């Protein structure tokens, strides 16, 4: 009987010992599982927080109502091999995604931020004109401060990439005949028109061809030799007393509202056919 009791006691002790370790291992496993689940949840939240917006996603600037649309990242061939010397050489450029103004900055929007309207042709929904590069840059900085966002002029590469919808469009900034896409010297009656009256391109951007020339952030270079391939503004080595403008205007022929056409003017000079649109990073 004693031997049996001892045996039973040892068996109970072994059982208790096994149960004890089983519980410990179960707790360890549960802790590891909870940590893994938590890491997965955090990864999902992080991915959602930094997920790239869908092409065409809108952001509306609260103080002016200015609409910006998401331009996805990608690569395209910038320039025109058969174009002017300053449109060459054609090269591959890859850009990050960004929000770009759906329309050129209007006179009402410019006046809302700066308190003035320098335009020659006056109407609230017309693009602001007679604005020099310095003033356009300053307005972007003011809007950045108001919204606590990085808002600026687009680079030439960003502008052309958006105009071509990543390479879908040539020779103009959209599908269709030039008169369906742009205000230029043959259909403008010698002045700009309200923004958004012509057809948009495939990414929902209006007036990239025609209406007013649009300032970019680049300093002027006579060609693309040595230009950056990442879509950033080309500042180094250029003449920064002159800044690049794109898109042609109501006063230019159809050949000047092509996607690849470049122009330049003094940073402090203003012209009745020059305005701008803005980019939000």
C-alpha positions in Angstrom: 0.0 0.0 0.0 2.8 2.4 0.9 4.5 1.7 -2.4 1.3 2.3 -4.3 0.7 5.6 -2.4 4.3 6.7 -3.2 3.8 5.7 -6.8 0.5 7.7 -6.9 2.1 10.6 -5.2 4.9 10.6 -7.7 2.5 10.3 -10.6 0.5 13.2 -9.2 3.6 15.3 -8.9 4.6 14.5 -12.5 1.1 15.4 -13.6 1.3 18.7 -11.7 4.7 19.4 -13.1 3.5 18.7 -16.7 0.4 20.9 -16.2 2.6 23.6 -14.8 5.0 23.7 -17.8 2.1 23.4 -20.2 0.6 26.5 -18.7 3.9 28.4 -18.9 4.3 27.4 -22.6 0.8 28.3 -23.3 1.3 31.8 -21.8 4.6 32.2 -23.7 2.8 31.2 -27.0 -0.1 33.5 -26.3 2.3 36.4 -25.7 4.2 35.7 -28.9 0.9 35.4 -30.8 -0.4 38.7 -29.4 2.9 40.4 -30.3 2.7 39.1 -33.8 -0.9 40.1 -34.3 0.0 43.6 -32.9 2.9 43.9 -35.3 0.6 42.9 -38.2 -2.0 45.5 -37.2 0.6 48.2 -36.9 2.0 47.3 -40.3 -1.5 47.5 -41.8 -2.1 50.9 -40.2 1.2 52.2 -41.3 0.6 50.9 -44.9 -2.8 52.5 -44.9 -1.5 55.8 -43.6 1.2 56.0 -46.3 -0.6 54.3 -49.1 -0.4 56.1 -52.4 -3.7 57.8 -53.4 -5.5 56.6 -56.5 -4.9 58.6 -59.7 -7.3 61.5 -59.8 -7.8 61.7 -56.0 -8.7 65.3 -55.2 -7.4 67.5 -52.4 -9.2 70.9 -52.0 -7.2 73.8 -50.5 -9.5 75.1 -47.8 -8.8 78.8 -47.9 -9.3 79.3 -51.7 -11.2 76.2 -52.8 -8.3 75.4 -55.2 -8.6 71.8 -56.4 -5.6 69.6 -56.7 -5.5 66.1 -58.3 -3.2 63.2 -57.5 -0.6 62.6 -60.3 0.9 59.1 -59.8 4.6 58.4 -59.9 6.1 57.1 -63.1 8.6 57.5 -65.9 8.2 59.1 -69.3 10.2 60.4 -72.3 10.7 64.2 -71.9 11.3 66.4 -74.8 10.7 66.2 -78.6 13.3 64.8 -80.9 12.0 66.6 -83.9 11.3 69.8 -82.0 13.3 72.9 -81.3 16.9 72.6 -80.0 15.9 73.5 -76.5 13.4 70.6 -76.4 16.3 68.1 -76.9 17.7 65.6 -76.2 14.8 63.4 -75.4 15.5 61.6 -72.2 13.8 59.3 -69.7 12.7 61.0 -66.5 11.1 59.3 -63.5 9.1 61.4 -61.0 7.5 61.0 -57.6 3.8 61.3 -57.2 2.3 64.7 -56.4 -0.9 66.8 -56.3 -1.2 69.3 -59.1 -3.7 72.1 -59.5 -6.6 71.0 -61.7 -6.8 74.5 -63.1 -4.5 77.4 -63.5 -4.6 79.7 -60.4 -7.5 82.1 -60.9 -7.7 85.8 -60.2 -10.1 85.2 -57.4 -7.8 82.7 -55.7 -4.7 84.9 -56.2 -6.4 87.9 -54.7 -7.7 85.8 -51.8 -4.1 85.1 -50.7 -2.2 88.2 -51.8 -4.8 90.9 -51.6 -4.2 92.1 -55.1 -5.0 91.3 -58.7 -2.4 92.4 -61.3 -4.3 90.9 -64.3 -4.8 92.8 -67.5 -7.9 90.9 -68.5 -10.2 91.0 -65.4 -12.6 88.2 -64.4 -12.7 86.2 -61.2 -12.5 82.8 -63.0 -9.9 83.9 -65.5 -6.3 82.7 -64.8 -4.3 85.4 -63.1 -2.0 87.0 -65.6 0.7 89.7 -65.6 2.2 88.0 -62.6 6.0 87.5 -62.5 7.9 84.4 -61.3 8.8 86.0 -58.0 5.2 86.8 -57.2 4.0 83.3 -58.2 6.7 81.8 -56.0 5.7 84.1 -53.1 2.1 83.2 -53.4 3.0 79.5 -53.1 5.0 80.2 -50.0 2.1 82.1 -48.4 -0.3 79.3 -49.2 2.2 76.8 -47.7 2.3 78.8 -44.5 -1.5 79.0 -44.3 -2.0 75.3 -44.9 1.2 73.9 -43.3 1.7 72.0 -46.5 4.5 72.1 -49.1 3.0 74.0 -52.0 5.2 75.2 -54.8 5.6 75.7 -58.5 6.1 72.4 -60.4 9.4 71.6 -62.1 9.5 71.5 -65.8 9.7 67.7 -65.7 6.7 67.4 -63.3 4.8 69.8 -65.6 5.4 67.9 -68.8 4.8 64.5 -67.1 1.4 65.7 -65.9 0.6 67.4 -69.2 1.3 64.2 -71.1 -0.5 62.1 -68.5 2.7 60.0 -68.1 3.3 59.7 -71.8 -0.2 59.1 -73.1 -0.5 62.5 -74.9 1.3 64.0 -77.9 1.7 66.5 -79.3 -0.7 68.4 -77.0 -1.8 68.0 -73.4 -4.7 65.8 -74.1 -6.6 63.8 -76.7 -8.3 65.7 -79.5 -7.7 68.6 -81.9 -5.9 71.6 -80.6 -9.0 73.8 -80.6 -10.8 71.3 -78.3 -7.9 71.4 -75.8 -6.5 74.9 -75.9 -7.1 78.6 -76.1 -4.6 79.9 -78.6 -4.3 82.7 -81.2 -6.9 81.2 -83.5 -9.8 81.0 -81.0 -9.1 83.2 -78.1 -10.3 86.7 -79.3 -7.1 88.1 -78.0 -7.5 87.4 -74.3 -7.6 84.5 -71.8 -10.8 82.6 -70.9 -12.3 81.2 -67.8 -10.4 78.1 -66.6 -11.7 74.6 -67.4 -13.7 75.5 -70.5 -11.8 73.1 -72.8 -11.3 69.3 -72.6 -9.1 68.0 -69.8 -6.3 65.5 -70.4 -6.6 61.9 -69.2 -5.6 62.9 -65.6 -8.3 65.5 -65.4 -6.1 68.6 -65.8 -7.4 71.6 -67.7 -5.6 74.2 -69.8 -2.2 72.6 -69.7 -2.1 73.6 -73.4 -2.9 77.3 -74.0 -4.8 80.0 -72.0 -1.7 81.3 -70.2 1.9 80.4 -70.0 2.7 78.7 -66.7 5.7 79.4 -64.6 7.8 76.5 -63.4 10.4 76.3 -60.7 13.4 75.7 -63.1 16.1 78.1 -64.0 16.6 78.4 -67.7 18.9 76.1 -69.6 19.2 76.1 -73.4 18.8 72.3 -73.7 18.4 69.1 -71.6 22.1 68.0 -71.6 22.9 67.3 -68.0 19.4 67.7 -66.7 18.3 65.7 -63.6 16.5 62.5 -64.3 14.4 62.4 -61.1 11.9 65.1 -62.0 13.4 67.7 -59.7 13.8 71.4 -60.7 16.9 72.1 -62.6 18.6 74.9 -60.8 22.3 74.2 -60.9 24.2 75.6 -63.9 21.3 77.6 -65.2 20.6 81.3 -65.5 18.3 81.8 -62.6 17.6 85.4 -63.5 15.4 83.7 -66.2 12.8 81.1 -65.3 11.1 78.5 -67.5 7.4 78.7 -68.5 5.4 76.0 -70.2 2.1 75.4 -72.1 1.8 78.3 -74.5 -1.0 80.9 -74.3 -4.0 82.5 -75.9 -1.6 84.7 -77.9 0.6 81.9 -79.4 0.1 79.7 -82.4 -0.8 76.0 -82.2 2.8 75.0 -82.5 3.6 76.7 -79.2 0.9 74.9 -77.1 2.6 71.6 -77.7 3.6 69.5 -74.6 7.3 69.8 -75.3 7.5 73.6 -76.0 9.6 75.6 -73.5 9.8 79.4 -73.0 11.6 81.6 -70.6 11.3 85.2 -69.2 13.0 87.3 -66.5 12.0 86.3 -63.0 10.9 89.8 -62.3 9.1 90.4 -65.6 5.3 90.1 -66.0 3.4 89.5 -69.2 -0.3 89.7 -70.1 -0.3 86.0 -71.2 1.6 84.5 -68.3 0.2 82.9 -65.1 0.8 79.7 -63.2 -0.6 76.6 -61.5 0.6 75.1 -58.2 1.8 71.7 -56.9 1.4 70.2 -53.5 3.9 67.6 -52.5 
